[in-house]
Amino acid sequence: MEFSEALVTDLVAFVISATSVAAYYLFLNARVRKDPTYSIHGVNALSRRLWVEHVMRSNSAKDIMAVQTLRNFIMAPTLMASTAALLIIGTLTLSGQAENISHSWHVLSIGGSHASQLWILKVMLLLLDFIVAFFAFAMSIRLANHVLFMVNVPEHGSHHVLAPRAVAYRLNRAGNMFAIGMRAFFFSIPLVFWLFGPYFLLVASIGLVLALYRIDRSECLEACDTEFASAAPDAPVVSMHAKYAHHAK
């Protein structure tokens, strides 16, 4: 009976945490549909598309810069994929110590189950999260390596699948996969705290949602248009969001 009640506490905490994260992403998607540049991801997608078009329409003048930029981009997911691989190994090691540390890690917890079966389930969810991160970072490297060759093909006379917008689409897919990997790392924070108890999971999930709300928003919303208006007071003010929002879709 005590085990069932403790298990319910963990399950309820997990459901509340998952629901809060899902509600946040529903809110974010609703805002992005109205204004794609509301999210920093939309701004990044727009900048990558414009960058590819600029490079491919500048003939060979930007080849070295393009290769250097993409190499620097590939370095980030390479590092993160290596980190995810190490975390996978560490999590697998942790899974074999359920009997030894499941009770000691719940010393500060005032609720939840200490059962080794639930501990293994928590570790498996954490392992799955790191595997998703590793796969996303690996896919980001793969797609960026494809773009590395495509971006040096001049726009004129090229096949339609190598047009600037097609290449930009592939580069944005690489960026999206990198973002998914980083999200997986962020989601691992509540899962790690869940190992210490269900209430730590709830607190960590709330903190994560607040942090995501802060970092997902574009850092230049009203400030950009205000600064533009003050720099050219006599010129007609055209909102950057209205001008470029449809390109980021």
C-alpha positions as CSV (number, residue, x, y, z in Angstrom):
1,M,0.0,0.0,0.0
2,E,2.8,2.4,0.9
3,F,4.6,1.6,-2.3
4,S,1.5,2.3,-4.4
5,E,0.9,5.7,-2.7
6,A,4.6,6.6,-3.2
7,L,4.4,5.5,-6.8
8,V,1.3,7.7,-7.4
9,T,3.2,10.7,-6.0
10,D,6.0,10.2,-8.6
11,L,3.6,9.7,-11.4
12,V,1.6,12.7,-10.6
13,A,4.7,14.8,-10.3
14,F,5.9,13.5,-13.7
15,V,2.5,14.2,-15.4
16,I,2.4,17.8,-14.0
17,S,5.9,18.4,-15.1
18,A,5.3,17.1,-18.6
19,T,2.1,19.0,-18.9
20,S,3.7,22.3,-17.9
21,V,6.5,21.8,-20.6
22,A,3.9,20.9,-23.2
23,A,1.7,23.9,-22.3
24,Y,4.7,26.2,-22.7
25,Y,5.5,24.8,-26.2
26,L,1.8,25.2,-27.2
27,F,2.0,28.8,-26.1
28,L,5.3,29.3,-28.0
29,N,4.0,27.7,-31.2
30,A,0.9,29.9,-31.1
31,R,3.0,33.0,-30.8
32,V,5.4,31.9,-33.6
33,R,2.5,31.4,-36.0
34,K,1.6,35.0,-35.5
35,D,5.2,36.3,-35.6
36,P,8.0,33.9,-36.6
37,T,10.6,36.3,-35.3
38,Y,9.1,36.2,-31.8
39,S,11.3,33.2,-31.2
40,I,15.1,33.4,-31.4
41,H,14.8,30.2,-33.5
42,G,12.9,32.1,-36.2
43,V,15.5,34.9,-36.2
44,N,18.2,32.3,-36.6
45,A,16.4,30.6,-39.4
46,L,16.0,33.9,-41.2
47,S,19.6,34.9,-40.7
48,R,20.8,31.5,-42.1
49,R,18.6,31.8,-45.1
50,L,19.8,35.3,-45.9
51,W,23.4,34.3,-45.3
52,V,23.2,31.4,-47.8
53,E,21.6,33.6,-50.4
54,H,24.3,36.2,-49.9
55,V,27.2,33.7,-50.2
56,M,25.8,31.9,-53.2
57,R,25.1,35.1,-55.1
58,S,28.5,36.6,-54.5
59,N,30.3,34.1,-56.8
60,S,33.6,33.1,-55.4
61,A,34.2,36.1,-53.2
62,K,32.7,34.5,-50.1
63,D,33.9,30.9,-50.5
64,I,36.6,31.0,-47.8
65,M,34.3,32.8,-45.4
66,A,31.5,30.3,-46.0
67,V,33.7,27.3,-45.4
68,Q,35.2,28.9,-42.2
69,T,31.7,29.7,-40.9
70,L,30.4,26.2,-41.5
71,R,33.4,24.7,-40.0
72,N,32.9,26.7,-36.8
73,F,29.2,25.7,-36.9
74,I,30.1,22.0,-37.1
75,M,32.5,22.2,-34.2
76,A,29.6,23.0,-31.8
77,P,27.5,19.8,-32.5
78,T,30.6,17.7,-32.6
79,L,31.5,18.8,-29.1
80,M,28.0,18.3,-27.9
81,A,27.7,14.9,-29.5
82,S,30.8,13.8,-27.7
83,T,29.4,15.1,-24.5
84,A,26.1,13.2,-25.1
85,A,28.1,10.0,-25.7
86,L,29.9,10.4,-22.3
87,L,26.6,11.1,-20.6
88,I,25.1,7.9,-22.1
89,I,28.0,5.9,-20.7
90,G,27.6,7.5,-17.3
91,T,23.9,6.8,-17.3
92,L,24.4,3.2,-18.2
93,T,26.9,2.9,-15.3
94,L,24.3,4.5,-13.0
95,S,21.6,2.0,-14.0
96,G,23.6,-0.8,-12.4
97,Q,23.7,0.8,-9.0
98,A,20.0,1.1,-8.2
99,E,20.1,-1.0,-5.0
100,N,23.1,1.0,-3.6
101,I,22.0,4.6,-4.2
102,S,18.3,4.7,-4.7
103,H,17.7,5.1,-0.9
104,S,20.6,7.5,-0.3
105,W,19.6,9.8,-3.1
106,H,16.1,10.2,-1.5
107,V,17.4,11.4,1.8
108,L,16.1,14.9,1.2
109,S,12.9,13.8,-0.4
110,I,9.7,13.9,1.7
111,G,7.8,11.8,-0.7
112,G,8.0,9.4,-3.6
113,S,9.0,5.8,-4.0
114,H,12.4,4.3,-3.3
115,A,11.7,1.1,-5.3
116,S,14.5,0.0,-7.6
117,Q,12.0,-0.6,-10.4
118,L,11.0,3.0,-10.4
119,W,14.7,4.0,-10.2
120,I,15.5,2.0,-13.3
121,L,12.5,3.6,-15.1
122,K,13.9,7.1,-14.2
123,V,17.4,6.2,-15.4
124,M,15.9,4.7,-18.7
125,L,14.1,8.0,-19.4
126,L,17.3,9.9,-18.7
127,L,19.2,7.5,-21.0
128,L,16.6,8.0,-23.8
129,D,16.9,11.7,-23.4
130,F,20.7,11.6,-23.9
131,I,20.3,9.2,-26.9
132,V,17.9,11.7,-28.6
133,A,20.5,14.5,-27.9
134,F,23.3,12.4,-29.5
135,F,21.2,11.5,-32.5
136,A,20.2,15.1,-33.0
137,F,23.7,16.5,-32.8
138,A,25.0,13.7,-35.2
139,M,22.3,14.6,-37.7
140,S,23.2,18.3,-37.4
141,I,26.8,17.4,-38.3
142,R,25.7,15.3,-41.2
143,L,23.4,18.0,-42.7
144,A,26.0,20.7,-42.2
145,N,28.6,18.6,-44.0
146,H,26.2,18.4,-47.0
147,V,25.8,22.2,-47.0
148,L,29.6,22.6,-46.9
149,F,29.8,21.5,-50.5
150,M,26.4,22.9,-51.7
151,V,27.1,26.5,-50.5
152,N,30.1,26.9,-52.8
153,V,28.0,26.1,-55.9
154,P,27.3,29.4,-57.7
155,E,23.6,30.2,-58.1
156,H,23.7,30.7,-61.8
157,G,23.6,27.5,-63.9
158,S,23.0,25.2,-60.9
159,H,20.4,22.5,-60.5
160,H,17.2,23.5,-58.8
161,V,17.9,21.3,-55.8
162,L,21.1,23.4,-55.3
163,A,19.3,26.8,-55.4
164,P,20.0,29.1,-52.5
165,R,16.6,28.5,-50.9
166,A,17.1,24.7,-51.1
167,V,20.6,24.9,-49.6
168,A,19.3,27.3,-46.9
169,Y,16.5,24.8,-46.1
170,R,19.1,22.1,-45.5
171,L,21.2,24.5,-43.3
172,N,18.1,25.3,-41.3
173,R,17.4,21.6,-40.8
174,A,21.0,21.3,-39.4
175,G,20.2,24.3,-37.1
176,N,16.9,22.7,-36.0
177,M,18.6,19.4,-35.2
178,F,21.2,21.3,-33.1
179,A,18.4,23.0,-31.3
180,I,16.6,19.7,-30.6
181,G,19.8,18.3,-29.1
182,M,20.2,21.3,-26.8
183,R,16.5,21.0,-25.8
184,A,17.2,17.4,-24.9
185,F,20.1,18.5,-22.7
186,F,17.7,21.1,-21.0
187,F,15.1,18.4,-20.4
188,S,17.6,16.2,-18.7
189,I,17.8,18.7,-15.8
190,P,14.3,17.8,-14.4
191,L,15.0,14.1,-15.1
192,V,18.2,14.3,-13.0
193,F,16.4,16.0,-10.2
194,W,13.7,13.4,-10.3
195,L,16.3,10.9,-9.1
196,F,16.3,12.8,-5.8
197,G,12.5,12.8,-5.5
198,P,9.2,13.9,-7.2
199,Y,9.1,17.4,-5.6
200,F,12.6,18.2,-6.9
201,L,11.2,17.2,-10.3
202,L,8.4,19.7,-10.0
203,V,10.6,22.6,-8.9
204,A,13.2,21.9,-11.7
205,S,10.4,21.7,-14.3
206,I,9.0,25.1,-13.3
207,G,12.5,26.6,-13.3
208,L,13.1,25.1,-16.7
209,V,9.9,26.6,-18.2
210,L,10.7,30.0,-16.8
211,A,14.2,29.8,-18.2
212,L,13.0,28.6,-21.6
213,Y,10.5,31.5,-21.7
214,R,13.4,33.9,-21.2
215,I,15.9,32.4,-23.7
216,D,13.4,31.5,-26.4
217,R,12.1,35.0,-27.0
218,S,13.9,37.2,-29.5
219,E,16.2,39.5,-27.7
220,C,15.2,42.3,-30.0
221,L,11.4,42.7,-30.1
222,E,10.3,46.3,-29.4
223,A,13.8,47.6,-28.8
224,C,14.9,47.0,-32.4
225,D,12.1,49.0,-34.0
226,T,12.5,51.8,-31.3
227,E,16.2,52.1,-32.0
228,F,15.6,52.2,-35.8
229,A,13.0,54.9,-35.3
230,S,15.2,57.0,-33.2
231,A,18.1,56.7,-35.6
232,A,16.1,57.9,-38.5
233,P,13.2,60.1,-37.1
234,D,12.2,61.5,-40.5
235,A,12.1,58.2,-42.3
236,P,9.0,56.0,-42.4
237,V,9.2,53.3,-39.8
238,V,8.8,49.8,-41.1
239,S,8.6,47.0,-38.5
240,M,11.3,44.4,-39.0
241,H,8.9,41.8,-37.9
242,A,6.3,42.8,-40.5
243,K,9.0,43.0,-43.2
244,Y,10.7,39.6,-42.6
245,A,8.2,37.5,-40.7
246,H,6.8,35.7,-43.8
247,H,10.3,34.7,-44.9
248,A,11.0,32.8,-41.7
249,K,8.0,30.5,-42.0
